[in-house]
Amino acid sequence: MKNVLIGVSGGIACYKTIEIVNQLKKDGYNVNVIMTKAAQEFVRPLTFQAMSGNVVVTDMFEPANWDMKHIELAKNADIFAVVPATANIIGKIASGIADDMLSTTLMVAKCPILIAPAMNTAMYENAFVQANLQKLTSNGYIVLKTQDGLLACGDEGKGKLLPFEDILKEIKDILNNEKRHLKS
Ligand SMILES: Cc1cc2nc3c(=O)[nH]c(=O)nc-3n(C[C@H](O)[C@H](O)[C@H](O)COP(=O)(O)O)c2cc1C
């Protein structure tokens, strides 16, 4: 059974990741989820736990993780997908920062890492965010594009998370070593 590790960072699109986890689980993958503190403001870990059937990891220093859960999760993952990926987590990866469970586990991982950005258009077009995304791409991360549309904040433009079906297909294609057609 293939292991899919899903990182959820704190964007409004967090709720869309629930369906990705649900489908992956139904399709027979073992799915583990790591949530940032901000992500837990949008969706409770319980929802991802119920969908994945695995305990959701949120805290580096939780006694249950004293066995270095970040190393174990990273080593076992066949793919690590960050959905949605905030400007913040993108910046942390690009800068080599590991200050929570998600960023630390991302630093350990050697499997294919997929980044699905989602943010306000101005954030997405910010020069530092674009430079960070470019940095990730040139270091072998699979950075998906966003879609244009009406954002939760009322703005219209780039930065909207791709439809969950597209992200799901991309994850499966990578696991099956197929063409990465959505790569930006
Ligand atoms: C209602 C609301 C929606 C937000 N949506 C996004 C978003 O879609 N993308 C993003 O990059 N940040 C978004 N943020 C800001 C992040 O939550 C904030 O930058 C946070 O520090 C991210 O932390 P994390 O990357 O550790 O999850 C939002 C904040 C609020 C209050």
The ligand as a MOL file (V3000), in Angstrom:
LIG
                    3D

  0  0  0     0  0            999 V3000
M  V30 BEGIN CTAB
M  V30 COUNTS 31 33 0 0 0
M  V30 BEGIN ATOM
M  V30 1 C -9.6970 34.0710 6.8390 0
M  V30 2 C -8.2510 33.8850 6.4670 0
M  V30 3 C -7.9460 33.2730 5.2800 0
M  V30 4 C -6.6090 33.0950 4.9000 0
M  V30 5 N -6.3490 32.4820 3.7030 0
M  V30 6 C -5.0640 32.3560 3.3150 0
M  V30 7 C -4.7860 31.7500 2.0530 0
M  V30 8 O -5.6740 31.3050 1.3100 0
M  V30 9 N -3.4800 31.6350 1.6850 0
M  V30 10 C -2.4580 32.1100 2.4570 0
M  V30 11 O -1.3000 32.0180 2.0440 0
M  V30 12 N -2.7130 32.6540 3.6780 0
M  V30 13 C -3.9780 32.7850 4.1220 0
M  V30 14 N -4.2390 33.3480 5.3420 0
M  V30 15 C -3.1060 33.7840 6.1850 0
M  V30 16 C -2.4400 32.5980 6.8700 0
M  V30 17 O -3.3840 31.8900 7.6740 0
M  V30 18 C -1.2560 33.0890 7.7090 0
M  V30 19 O -0.2640 33.6400 6.8540 0
M  V30 20 C -0.6580 31.9920 8.5630 0
M  V30 21 O 0.4540 32.5170 9.2590 0
M  V30 22 C -0.2180 30.7770 7.7700 0
M  V30 23 O 0.4070 29.8580 8.6240 0
M  V30 24 P 0.8470 28.4010 8.1200 0
M  V30 25 O 1.5650 28.5620 6.8390 0
M  V30 26 O 1.7600 27.9340 9.2430 0
M  V30 27 O -0.3780 27.5650 8.0470 0
M  V30 28 C -5.5600 33.5350 5.7640 0
M  V30 29 C -5.8880 34.1200 6.9750 0
M  V30 30 C -7.2130 34.2960 7.3230 0
M  V30 31 C -7.5370 34.9220 8.6520 0
M  V30 END ATOM
M  V30 BEGIN BOND
M  V30 1 1 1 2
M  V30 2 1 2 3
M  V30 3 2 2 30
M  V30 4 2 3 4
M  V30 5 1 4 5
M  V30 6 1 4 28
M  V30 7 2 5 6
M  V30 8 1 6 7
M  V30 9 1 6 13
M  V30 10 2 7 8
M  V30 11 1 7 9
M  V30 12 1 9 10
M  V30 13 2 10 11
M  V30 14 1 10 12
M  V30 15 2 12 13
M  V30 16 1 13 14
M  V30 17 1 14 15
M  V30 18 1 14 28
M  V30 19 1 15 16
M  V30 20 1 16 17
M  V30 21 1 16 18
M  V30 22 1 18 19
M  V30 23 1 18 20
M  V30 24 1 20 21
M  V30 25 1 20 22
M  V30 26 1 22 23
M  V30 27 1 23 24
M  V30 28 2 24 25
M  V30 29 1 24 26
M  V30 30 1 24 27
M  V30 31 2 28 29
M  V30 32 1 29 30
M  V30 33 1 30 31
M  V30 END BOND
M  V30 END CTAB
M  END
